[in-house]
Amino acid sequence: MTDRVAAFRALHHAARPLLLPNAWDHASAAALAARGHPAIGTTSLGVAAAAGRPDGTAATAAETLTLARRLATLPVLLTVDIEAGFSDDPAAVAGYVAELAGLGVVGINLEDGRADGTLAEPECVADKVAAITAAAPGLFVNARTDTWWLGVDDPLAQTLARARAYRAAGADGIFVPGAIDLAALRLLTERIDAPVNALYQPAGPGLDELGAAGVARVSTGSLLFRAALGAALAAVDGVRDGTLAVPQGLPSYAEVQALVAADGD
């Protein structure tokens, strides 16, 4: 295990949950790194939308790899969202992840939700996890289950069953997006023998509340990308209507240029 991977693992055992902001391009990742975040993830929606492709349909394997190669130059620990692995073949998924690991990526996020709104069979996902851990030993494998996200019946029981299967295959963490009820999250963190990752939602609990429930990692998912897109739309509306006020903290041209110059890309 490299020092970088060990450092990333340690972030899941701190006094406060790891806040993992999700970037979608070099500028967003570089800005987050410059703001002092020790680790960042990518967001599959942001990467897909920036490339003009749909999310969750295995359409952005090349774009994701290209972005990872670019972000690997930044002074930050990087974990990459690979949707469901961009393939149903465990060997192909493992080969892809091994290429990411070769770039210096410290973790990946692998989901069990399908584009048609159903869940993959847990055995299929477990086979991918096992293949990944064999091909890239030490890499932090965050197995995401969309039980809550897709609104399945009895999500607690299904989540725990899938978590057991993914952990037995070698997953290091379990991501349960959509679960915001603190009582349910406490049960999950008590019964899952691995760091539990929650998705931050504006209407849901805050970072400290999630930490008190035992959550080890809090991701922003596509929130930052959507917030940036919303801010752009609000700005152009303000220009059109003559009501634009310069947003507080707006980066200057020179500051954005410096984000690129900082790593020589």
Contacts in CASP RR format, 6 or more apart in sequence:
PFRMAT RR
TARGET T0000
AUTHOR 0000-0000-0000
METHOD contacts of the structure
MODEL  1
MTDRVAAFRALHHAARPLLLPNAWDHASAAALAARGHPAIGTTSLGVAAA
AGRPDGTAATAAETLTLARRLATLPVLLTVDIEAGFSDDPAAVAGYVAEL
AGLGVVGINLEDGRADGTLAEPECVADKVAAITAAAPGLFVNARTDTWWL
GVDDPLAQTLARARAYRAAGADGIFVPGAIDLAALRLLTERIDAPVNALY
QPAGPGLDELGAAGVARVSTGSLLFRAALGAALAAVDGVRDGTLAVPQGL
PSYAEVQALVAADGD
1 137 0 8 1.000
1 138 0 8 1.000
2 104 0 8 1.000
2 106 0 8 1.000
4 77 0 8 1.000
4 104 0 8 1.000
4 106 0 8 1.000
5 106 0 8 1.000
5 107 0 8 1.000
5 138 0 8 1.000
5 139 0 8 1.000
5 140 0 8 1.000
7 38 0 8 1.000
7 77 0 8 1.000
7 106 0 8 1.000
8 39 0 8 1.000
8 77 0 8 1.000
8 79 0 8 1.000
8 106 0 8 1.000
8 107 0 8 1.000
8 140 0 8 1.000
9 140 0 8 1.000
9 172 0 8 1.000
11 18 0 8 1.000
11 38 0 8 1.000
11 39 0 8 1.000
11 77 0 8 1.000
11 217 0 8 1.000
12 18 0 8 1.000
12 173 0 8 1.000
12 195 0 8 1.000
12 216 0 8 1.000
12 217 0 8 1.000
13 195 0 8 1.000
13 216 0 8 1.000
16 207 0 8 1.000
16 208 0 8 1.000
16 211 0 8 1.000
17 198 0 8 1.000
17 207 0 8 1.000
17 210 0 8 1.000
17 211 0 8 1.000
17 214 0 8 1.000
17 215 0 8 1.000
17 216 0 8 1.000
17 217 0 8 1.000
17 218 0 8 1.000
18 39 0 8 1.000
18 216 0 8 1.000
18 217 0 8 1.000
18 218 0 8 1.000
19 37 0 8 1.000
19 207 0 8 1.000
19 218 0 8 1.000
19 220 0 8 1.000
20 37 0 8 1.000
20 39 0 8 1.000
20 40 0 8 1.000
20 41 0 8 1.000
20 79 0 8 1.000
20 197 0 8 1.000
20 217 0 8 1.000
20 218 0 8 1.000
20 219 0 8 1.000
20 220 0 8 1.000
21 32 0 8 1.000
21 37 0 8 1.000
21 40 0 8 1.000
21 41 0 8 1.000
21 220 0 8 1.000
21 224 0 8 1.000
22 40 0 8 1.000
22 41 0 8 1.000
22 42 0 8 1.000
22 43 0 8 1.000
22 81 0 8 1.000
22 219 0 8 1.000
22 220 0 8 1.000
22 221 0 8 1.000
22 222 0 8 1.000
22 223 0 8 1.000
22 224 0 8 1.000
22 225 0 8 1.000
23 29 0 8 1.000
23 32 0 8 1.000
23 40 0 8 1.000
23 41 0 8 1.000
23 42 0 8 1.000
23 43 0 8 1.000
23 71 0 8 1.000
23 224 0 8 1.000
24 42 0 8 1.000
24 43 0 8 1.000
24 45 0 8 1.000
24 46 0 8 1.000
24 47 0 8 1.000
24 49 0 8 1.000
24 50 0 8 1.000
24 67 0 8 1.000
24 224 0 8 1.000
24 225 0 8 1.000
25 50 0 8 1.000
25 67 0 8 1.000
26 67 0 8 1.000
26 70 0 8 1.000
26 71 0 8 1.000
26 259 0 8 1.000
26 260 0 8 1.000
26 265 0 8 1.000
27 256 0 8 1.000
27 259 0 8 1.000
27 260 0 8 1.000
28 224 0 8 1.000
28 225 0 8 1.000
28 228 0 8 1.000
29 40 0 8 1.000
29 42 0 8 1.000
29 71 0 8 1.000
29 74 0 8 1.000
29 76 0 8 1.000
29 78 0 8 1.000
30 74 0 8 1.000
30 259 0 8 1.000
30 260 0 8 1.000
30 262 0 8 1.000
30 263 0 8 1.000
31 251 0 8 1.000
31 259 0 8 1.000
32 40 0 8 1.000
32 76 0 8 1.000
33 40 0 8 1.000
33 74 0 8 1.000
33 75 0 8 1.000
33 76 0 8 1.000
34 259 0 8 1.000
34 262 0 8 1.000
37 76 0 8 1.000
38 76 0 8 1.000
38 77 0 8 1.000
39 76 0 8 1.000
39 77 0 8 1.000
39 78 0 8 1.000
39 79 0 8 1.000
39 106 0 8 1.000
40 71 0 8 1.000
40 76 0 8 1.000
40 77 0 8 1.000
40 78 0 8 1.000
40 79 0 8 1.000
41 78 0 8 1.000
41 79 0 8 1.000
41 80 0 8 1.000
41 81 0 8 1.000
41 109 0 8 1.000
41 219 0 8 1.000
42 64 0 8 1.000
42 67 0 8 1.000
42 68 0 8 1.000
42 71 0 8 1.000
42 78 0 8 1.000
42 79 0 8 1.000
42 80 0 8 1.000
42 81 0 8 1.000
43 81 0 8 1.000
43 220 0 8 1.000
43 221 0 8 1.000
43 222 0 8 1.000
43 224 0 8 1.000
43 225 0 8 1.000
44 55 0 8 1.000
44 56 0 8 1.000
44 60 0 8 1.000
44 64 0 8 1.000
44 81 0 8 1.000
44 82 0 8 1.000
44 83 0 8 1.000
44 222 0 8 1.000
45 55 0 8 1.000
45 221 0 8 1.000
45 222 0 8 1.000
45 225 0 8 1.000
45 226 0 8 1.000
46 55 0 8 1.000
46 222 0 8 1.000
46 225 0 8 1.000
47 60 0 8 1.000
47 63 0 8 1.000
47 64 0 8 1.000
47 67 0 8 1.000
47 81 0 8 1.000
48 54 0 8 1.000
48 55 0 8 1.000
48 56 0 8 1.000
48 59 0 8 1.000
48 60 0 8 1.000
48 63 0 8 1.000
49 55 0 8 1.000
49 225 0 8 1.000
50 63 0 8 1.000
51 60 0 8 1.000
51 63 0 8 1.000
53 59 0 8 1.000
53 60 0 8 1.000
53 63 0 8 1.000
54 115 0 8 1.000
55 83 0 8 1.000
56 83 0 8 1.000
56 84 0 8 1.000
56 115 0 8 1.000
57 115 0 8 1.000
58 83 0 8 1.000
58 84 0 8 1.000
58 85 0 8 1.000
58 86 0 8 1.000
58 87 0 8 1.000
58 115 0 8 1.000
60 83 0 8 1.000
60 86 0 8 1.000
61 82 0 8 1.000
61 85 0 8 1.000
61 86 0 8 1.000
61 96 0 8 1.000
64 80 0 8 1.000
64 81 0 8 1.000
64 82 0 8 1.000
64 86 0 8 1.000
65 96 0 8 1.000
65 99 0 8 1.000
65 100 0 8 1.000
68 78 0 8 1.000
68 80 0 8 1.000
68 100 0 8 1.000
68 103 0 8 1.000
68 105 0 8 1.000
69 103 0 8 1.000
70 265 0 8 1.000
71 78 0 8 1.000
72 78 0 8 1.000
72 103 0 8 1.000
72 104 0 8 1.000
72 105 0 8 1.000
73 263 0 8 1.000
73 264 0 8 1.000
73 265 0 8 1.000
74 263 0 8 1.000
75 263 0 8 1.000
77 106 0 8 1.000
78 104 0 8 1.000
78 105 0 8 1.000
78 106 0 8 1.000
78 107 0 8 1.000
79 105 0 8 1.000
79 106 0 8 1.000
79 107 0 8 1.000
79 108 0 8 1.000
79 109 0 8 1.000
79 140 0 8 1.000
79 142 0 8 1.000
80 100 0 8 1.000
80 105 0 8 1.000
80 107 0 8 1.000
80 108 0 8 1.000
80 109 0 8 1.000
81 108 0 8 1.000
81 109 0 8 1.000
82 93 0 8 1.000
82 96 0 8 1.000
82 97 0 8 1.000
82 100 0 8 1.000
82 108 0 8 1.000
82 109 0 8 1.000
82 110 0 8 1.000
83 110 0 8 1.000
83 111 0 8 1.000
84 110 0 8 1.000
84 111 0 8 1.000
84 112 0 8 1.000
84 113 0 8 1.000
84 114 0 8 1.000
84 120 0 8 1.000
84 125 0 8 1.000
84 128 0 8 1.000
85 93 0 8 1.000
85 96 0 8 1.000
85 97 0 8 1.000
85 110 0 8 1.000
85 128 0 8 1.000
86 92 0 8 1.000
86 93 0 8 1.000
86 96 0 8 1.000
87 93 0 8 1.000
87 96 0 8 1.000
88 124 0 8 1.000
90 127 0 8 1.000
90 128 0 8 1.000
90 130 0 8 1.000
90 131 0 8 1.000
91 131 0 8 1.000
93 110 0 8 1.000
93 128 0 8 1.000
93 131 0 8 1.000
93 132 0 8 1.000
94 128 0 8 1.000
94 131 0 8 1.000
94 132 0 8 1.000
94 134 0 8 1.000
94 135 0 8 1.000
94 136 0 8 1.000
95 135 0 8 1.000
97 108 0 8 1.000
97 132 0 8 1.000
97 135 0 8 1.000
97 136 0 8 1.000
97 139 0 8 1.000
98 135 0 8 1.000
98 136 0 8 1.000
100 107 0 8 1.000
100 108 0 8 1.000
100 136 0 8 1.000
101 107 0 8 1.000
101 136 0 8 1.000
101 139 0 8 1.000
105 139 0 8 1.000
106 139 0 8 1.000
106 140 0 8 1.000
107 139 0 8 1.000
107 140 0 8 1.000
107 141 0 8 1.000
107 142 0 8 1.000
108 132 0 8 1.000
108 139 0 8 1.000
108 140 0 8 1.000
108 141 0 8 1.000
108 142 0 8 1.000
109 142 0 8 1.000
109 144 0 8 1.000
109 175 0 8 1.000
110 125 0 8 1.000
110 128 0 8 1.000
110 129 0 8 1.000
110 132 0 8 1.000
110 141 0 8 1.000
110 142 0 8 1.000
110 143 0 8 1.000
110 144 0 8 1.000
111 144 0 8 1.000
111 145 0 8 1.000
111 146 0 8 1.000
111 175 0 8 1.000
112 119 0 8 1.000
112 120 0 8 1.000
112 122 0 8 1.000
112 125 0 8 1.000
112 143 0 8 1.000
112 144 0 8 1.000
112 145 0 8 1.000
112 146 0 8 1.000
112 162 0 8 1.000
113 119 0 8 1.000
113 120 0 8 1.000
113 144 0 8 1.000
113 145 0 8 1.000
113 146 0 8 1.000
113 149 0 8 1.000
113 150 0 8 1.000
114 120 0 8 1.000
117 150 0 8 1.000
118 150 0 8 1.000
119 145 0 8 1.000
119 146 0 8 1.000
119 147 0 8 1.000
119 150 0 8 1.000
119 152 0 8 1.000
119 158 0 8 1.000
122 161 0 8 1.000
122 162 0 8 1.000
122 165 0 8 1.000
122 166 0 8 1.000
123 165 0 8 1.000
125 143 0 8 1.000
125 162 0 8 1.000
125 165 0 8 1.000
125 166 0 8 1.000
125 169 0 8 1.000
126 165 0 8 1.000
126 166 0 8 1.000
126 168 0 8 1.000
126 169 0 8 1.000
127 169 0 8 1.000
129 141 0 8 1.000
129 143 0 8 1.000
129 166 0 8 1.000
129 169 0 8 1.000
129 170 0 8 1.000
129 171 0 8 1.000
130 169 0 8 1.000
130 170 0 8 1.000
132 139 0 8 1.000
132 141 0 8 1.000
133 139 0 8 1.000
133 141 0 8 1.000
133 169 0 8 1.000
133 170 0 8 1.000
140 172 0 8 1.000
140 173 0 8 1.000
141 170 0 8 1.000
141 171 0 8 1.000
141 172 0 8 1.000
141 173 0 8 1.000
142 171 0 8 1.000
142 172 0 8 1.000
142 173 0 8 1.000
142 174 0 8 1.000
142 175 0 8 1.000
142 197 0 8 1.000
142 217 0 8 1.000
143 162 0 8 1.000
143 163 0 8 1.000
143 166 0 8 1.000
143 167 0 8 1.000
143 171 0 8 1.000
143 173 0 8 1.000
143 174 0 8 1.000
143 175 0 8 1.000
144 174 0 8 1.000
144 175 0 8 1.000
144 176 0 8 1.000
144 177 0 8 1.000
144 197 0 8 1.000
145 158 0 8 1.000
145 159 0 8 1.000
145 162 0 8 1.000
145 163 0 8 1.000
145 166 0 8 1.000
145 174 0 8 1.000
145 175 0 8 1.000
145 176 0 8 1.000
146 177 0 8 1.000
147 155 0 8 1.000
147 158 0 8 1.000
147 159 0 8 1.000
147 162 0 8 1.000
147 176 0 8 1.000
148 155 0 8 1.000
148 159 0 8 1.000
148 176 0 8 1.000
148 177 0 8 1.000
148 178 0 8 1.000
148 179 0 8 1.000
149 177 0 8 1.000
149 178 0 8 1.000
152 158 0 8 1.000
155 179 0 8 1.000
156 184 0 8 1.000
156 187 0 8 1.000
156 188 0 8 1.000
159 174 0 8 1.000
159 176 0 8 1.000
159 179 0 8 1.000
159 188 0 8 1.000
160 188 0 8 1.000
160 191 0 8 1.000
160 192 0 8 1.000
163 174 0 8 1.000
163 188 0 8 1.000
163 191 0 8 1.000
163 192 0 8 1.000
163 194 0 8 1.000
166 174 0 8 1.000
167 173 0 8 1.000
167 174 0 8 1.000
167 192 0 8 1.000
167 193 0 8 1.000
167 194 0 8 1.000
171 194 0 8 1.000
172 194 0 8 1.000
172 195 0 8 1.000
173 194 0 8 1.000
173 195 0 8 1.000
173 196 0 8 1.000
173 197 0 8 1.000
174 188 0 8 1.000
174 192 0 8 1.000
174 194 0 8 1.000
174 195 0 8 1.000
174 196 0 8 1.000
174 197 0 8 1.000
175 196 0 8 1.000
175 197 0 8 1.000
175 198 0 8 1.000
175 199 0 8 1.000
175 217 0 8 1.000
175 219 0 8 1.000
176 185 0 8 1.000
176 188 0 8 1.000
176 196 0 8 1.000
176 197 0 8 1.000
176 198 0 8 1.000
176 199 0 8 1.000
177 198 0 8 1.000
177 199 0 8 1.000
177 219 0 8 1.000
177 221 0 8 1.000
178 198 0 8 1.000
178 199 0 8 1.000
178 201 0 8 1.000
179 185 0 8 1.000
179 188 0 8 1.000
179 198 0 8 1.000
180 198 0 8 1.000
180 201 0 8 1.000
180 203 0 8 1.000
180 204 0 8 1.000
180 205 0 8 1.000
182 205 0 8 1.000
182 209 0 8 1.000
182 210 0 8 1.000
182 212 0 8 1.000
182 213 0 8 1.000
185 196 0 8 1.000
185 198 0 8 1.000
185 205 0 8 1.000
185 210 0 8 1.000
185 213 0 8 1.000
185 214 0 8 1.000
185 215 0 8 1.000
186 213 0 8 1.000
186 214 0 8 1.000
188 196 0 8 1.000
189 196 0 8 1.000
189 213 0 8 1.000
189 214 0 8 1.000
189 215 0 8 1.000
189 216 0 8 1.000
195 216 0 8 1.000
195 217 0 8 1.000
196 214 0 8 1.000
196 215 0 8 1.000
196 216 0 8 1.000
196 217 0 8 1.000
197 215 0 8 1.000
197 216 0 8 1.000
197 217 0 8 1.000
197 218 0 8 1.000
197 219 0 8 1.000
198 210 0 8 1.000
198 215 0 8 1.000
198 217 0 8 1.000
198 218 0 8 1.000
198 219 0 8 1.000
199 218 0 8 1.000
199 219 0 8 1.000
199 220 0 8 1.000
199 221 0 8 1.000
200 206 0 8 1.000
200 207 0 8 1.000
200 210 0 8 1.000
200 218 0 8 1.000
200 219 0 8 1.000
200 220 0 8 1.000
200 221 0 8 1.000
200 223 0 8 1.000
202 223 0 8 1.000
205 213 0 8 1.000
207 218 0 8 1.000
210 218 0 8 1.000
231 247 0 8 1.000
235 244 0 8 1.000
235 247 0 8 1.000
237 243 0 8 1.000
238 244 0 8 1.000
END
